[in-house]
């Protein structure tokens, strides 16, 4: 089986040389040597060129004669949840949905991300005594990372 450490080293070499803003979200190697790498960028989006450069560095430095393998290098994608801390940092200011351990769900703007917690700004309409119209209540909620099952970016096409 191909060593995960070796693949990590090859990825790190290319990232350092090509674009230090890139980072690895996921690296898996199956027992059949199916290598899957997901990348993201601290600023901006992962390009096809970014994926090609990382892919070529891995492919050119592993010997198919010694061990056959398949390789897939892609961007992390918006449809998947945030999985590493750098993704939380990158997405501060965006609307996210958070699924919690105890079954609750929250949606709001990710206003802060720290290693151990995130802060989510939520809004809701609530009737206030003595007023005819519902008022918008804005609340910042601090959520410990260890209580989060999943955080996904809310994709919106509104302008």
Buried (B, 14 or more C-beta within 10 A) or exposed (E): EBEEEEBEEBBBBBBEEBBEBBBBBBBEBEEEBEBBBBBBBEEEEBBEEBBEBBBEBBBEEBEEEEEEBEBEBBBBEEEBBBBBBBBBBBBBEEBBBBBBEEEEEBEBBBEBBEEEBBBBBBEEEEEEEEEEEEEEEEEEEEBEBEEBEBBBBEEEEEE
